[in-house]
Amino acid sequence: MAAAAAALSAGLRAKAGIFPVQMLVTSLPLRREFARSFSSSLKPTASSYSRAVVRNNHRRWPRIAPLCTVAPDAGAAVAAEELESKGEAKEEEEEKDVKEIANLLEIRVGKVVKAWRHEEADSLYVEEVDVGEAEPRIICSGLVKYIPLDLLQDAAVVVLANLKPRNMRGVKSFGMLLAASDAAHENVELLVPPEGSSPGDRIWFGIEDDLQQLPEPAKPNQVQKKKIWELVQPHLKTDGSGNAMLKEHLMRTSAGVVTSKSLKNANIS
């Protein structure tokens, strides 16, 4: 009878959710946490129970690898393509910048009206050059070693006209004649404007239609301060046909392309 009563009482308690402490402790997977909490209270605190559940969850649930992955080779290929694309875009931007900077230079067709040896410098000629202005410009050129004086007289030339004047052994020079030279700088030739050009014609880099969009030339002070010539000159060369080029852009007037008579793949300065 007593045993039946005890069993009935246990069943009623279980139905009502009331368990003896010993049964509750042994049935929980978190016995240690509960035991610690039970020493201070008959019921575990919410905070200790939540911490236990978090730790328990970490033990019970394994990590799941991401379902969407990219093969290492594919990722490397994508990265390489992006770098190549960025590199090409950067080169195009740099080429565009060099062309825009170069067209700030005032390069004109000129004609040597008169030339003679500099009295104070054996390596220099002094020239009077018509560049379409009211008076010819005085320009000094270090060409004595390379070009006979008689070939310089009446020559059609290419003049860089917006440099600051320089005093060259007592003679003030108002520009520079552009020439091509080989790598050893043993052979030098003046650049030649195309037939049909006139003194004063503007020279630019690009296609024929670019003439309508050319900026105003920079002032001589700006050319010096911003080192425009120093930025542009390393990119000037003649191609395999002797055409004067700025990278891939032709050096031209409205009458055609500027050339060198015989120097191909040569530097221009």
C-alpha positions in Angstrom: 0.0 0.0 0.0 2.8 2.4 1.0 4.7 1.6 -2.2 1.6 2.2 -4.3 1.1 5.5 -2.6 4.7 6.6 -3.2 4.5 5.6 -6.9 1.2 7.6 -7.3 2.7 10.6 -5.6 5.8 10.5 -7.9 3.6 10.2 -11.0 1.6 13.3 -9.9 4.7 15.3 -9.3 6.2 14.4 -12.6 2.9 15.4 -14.4 3.0 18.7 -12.6 6.7 19.3 -13.5 7.9 18.9 -9.9 11.0 16.7 -9.5 13.1 15.9 -6.6 16.4 17.8 -6.6 18.5 14.6 -7.0 16.5 13.6 -10.1 16.7 17.0 -11.6 20.5 17.3 -11.2 21.3 13.9 -12.6 19.0 14.4 -15.6 20.5 17.7 -16.8 23.5 17.6 -19.1 24.9 20.6 -17.3 25.3 19.0 -13.9 28.4 20.9 -13.0 26.9 24.3 -13.7 23.7 23.4 -11.8 25.7 22.1 -8.9 27.6 25.4 -8.6 24.4 27.4 -8.7 22.6 25.1 -6.3 25.1 25.8 -3.6 23.8 29.3 -3.4 20.2 28.8 -4.4 17.8 26.0 -5.1 17.2 27.3 -8.6 20.0 28.2 -11.1 20.2 31.9 -12.1 19.3 32.9 -15.6 22.8 34.2 -16.3 24.6 31.1 -15.2 22.1 28.9 -17.1 22.5 31.0 -20.3 26.3 30.8 -20.1 26.1 27.1 -19.6 23.7 26.7 -22.6 26.1 28.7 -24.8 29.0 26.5 -23.8 27.0 23.4 -24.2 25.8 24.5 -27.6 29.5 24.9 -28.7 30.2 21.4 -27.6 27.1 19.9 -29.2 27.0 21.5 -32.6 29.9 21.0 -35.0 31.1 23.8 -37.3 29.5 23.7 -40.8 31.7 24.7 -43.7 30.4 27.4 -46.1 28.3 25.9 -48.9 29.6 28.4 -51.5 33.3 28.4 -52.0 35.6 29.6 -54.8 38.4 27.4 -56.0 41.8 29.0 -55.2 42.8 28.9 -58.9 39.7 30.7 -60.0 40.2 33.3 -57.3 43.8 33.9 -58.4 42.7 34.2 -62.0 40.1 36.8 -61.1 42.6 38.8 -59.1 45.1 38.6 -61.9 42.5 39.9 -64.4 41.6 42.7 -62.1 45.2 43.8 -61.7 45.8 43.6 -65.4 42.7 45.7 -66.1 43.8 48.3 -63.5 47.3 48.3 -65.0 45.9 48.9 -68.5 43.6 51.7 -67.3 46.6 53.3 -65.5 48.7 53.2 -68.6 45.9 54.7 -70.7 45.5 57.5 -68.1 49.2 58.2 -68.0 49.4 58.3 -71.8 46.5 60.7 -71.8 48.1 62.9 -69.2 51.5 63.0 -71.0 49.7 64.0 -74.2 47.8 66.8 -72.5 50.9 68.1 -70.8 52.9 67.9 -74.0 50.3 70.0 -75.8 51.0 72.8 -73.3 54.3 73.3 -75.0 54.4 76.0 -77.7 56.1 74.2 -80.5 56.2 76.2 -83.8 57.4 75.9 -87.3 60.4 78.1 -87.8 62.8 79.2 -90.6 66.4 80.1 -90.0 66.9 83.6 -91.4 70.5 83.9 -90.5 73.1 81.8 -88.6 76.6 82.4 -87.3 79.2 81.0 -84.9 78.9 82.2 -81.3 81.9 84.5 -80.6 82.4 83.2 -77.0 81.5 79.5 -77.4 83.0 77.2 -79.9 80.2 74.6 -79.7 77.3 77.1 -80.3 75.6 78.6 -83.3 73.5 81.8 -83.0 70.4 81.9 -85.2 67.8 84.4 -86.1 64.6 82.3 -86.5 61.3 83.4 -88.0 58.5 81.8 -86.0 55.7 84.0 -87.3 56.2 86.9 -85.0 56.9 90.5 -85.7 60.7 90.0 -85.3 62.9 86.9 -85.6 63.9 85.2 -82.4 67.5 84.8 -81.3 68.2 81.2 -80.5 71.5 79.6 -79.5 72.1 75.9 -80.4 74.9 73.5 -79.6 75.0 72.1 -83.1 78.5 73.1 -84.4 79.8 69.6 -83.9 76.9 68.0 -85.9 75.6 70.3 -88.6 77.6 72.4 -91.0 76.7 76.1 -91.0 75.7 76.2 -94.6 73.0 73.5 -94.0 71.6 75.6 -91.2 71.1 78.7 -93.4 67.4 79.0 -94.5 66.5 75.6 -93.0 63.0 74.9 -92.0 63.1 73.9 -88.3 61.0 73.0 -85.3 61.2 75.5 -82.4 60.2 75.1 -78.8 59.1 78.6 -78.1 57.8 78.9 -74.6 61.0 78.3 -72.6 62.3 81.0 -70.3 65.1 83.0 -72.0 68.6 81.8 -71.1 71.8 83.7 -71.2 74.3 81.6 -73.2 77.8 83.1 -73.0 76.5 86.6 -73.2 73.7 86.0 -75.8 70.1 85.6 -74.6 68.4 82.7 -76.2 64.6 82.7 -76.7 63.9 79.1 -77.5 65.3 75.8 -78.7 65.6 74.0 -82.0 64.4 70.4 -81.7 66.6 67.6 -83.1 66.8 63.8 -83.3 70.0 62.0 -82.1 71.1 58.4 -81.9 71.8 56.6 -78.6 75.5 57.5 -78.6 74.6 61.1 -79.5 77.1 61.0 -82.3 74.6 61.7 -85.1 72.3 64.6 -84.7 69.7 65.9 -87.2 67.2 68.8 -86.9 63.6 67.8 -87.1 61.9 68.8 -90.3 58.4 70.2 -90.6 56.2 68.8 -93.4 56.1 70.5 -96.8 53.5 73.2 -96.9 54.1 74.4 -93.4 54.7 78.1 -92.7 56.7 79.8 -90.0 54.5 80.2 -86.9 52.3 77.1 -87.6 51.5 75.3 -84.3 52.8 71.8 -83.8 51.0 69.3 -81.6 50.8 65.7 -80.7 47.8 63.5 -81.8 45.5 63.4 -84.8 44.6 66.2 -87.2 41.2 66.9 -85.5 43.0 67.6 -82.2 44.0 71.0 -83.5 40.6 72.4 -82.6 40.9 71.3 -79.0 44.4 72.4 -78.3 44.9 74.4 -75.0 46.6 77.7 -74.9 50.4 77.2 -74.5 51.7 77.5 -70.9 53.6 80.6 -70.0 57.4 80.2 -69.8 57.3 80.6 -66.0 54.8 77.7 -65.8 56.9 75.5 -68.2 59.9 76.0 -65.9 58.1 75.8 -62.6 56.1 72.6 -63.5 59.1 71.1 -65.4 56.8 70.4 -68.4 59.6 69.9 -70.8 61.4 67.6 -68.4 58.3 65.5 -68.1 57.6 65.3 -71.8 61.1 65.0 -73.4 61.8 61.3 -72.3 58.7 60.2 -74.3 59.8 61.9 -77.5 61.3 59.6 -80.2 61.3 58.9 -83.9 59.7 55.7 -85.0 60.9 53.1 -87.5 59.9 55.4 -90.4 61.6 58.5 -88.9 58.3 60.1 -87.8 58.5 62.2 -84.7 56.4 60.7 -81.9 55.2 61.3 -78.4 54.7 57.7 -77.3 52.0 56.6 -79.9 51.0 60.1 -80.9 52.4 61.7 -84.1 54.0 65.1 -83.9 52.3 67.1 -86.6 51.2 70.4 -88.2 48.1 71.0 -90.2 50.2 70.1 -93.3 51.4 66.7 -92.1 53.8 64.9 -89.8 57.2 66.2 -88.5 60.1 63.9 -89.4 63.8 63.3 -89.2 65.7 62.9 -92.5 67.5 59.6 -91.6 67.5 58.9 -87.9 65.0 56.2 -87.0 64.1 55.0 -83.4 66.1 58.0 -82.2 65.8 60.3 -79.2 64.4 63.8 -79.6 65.7 66.8 -77.6 
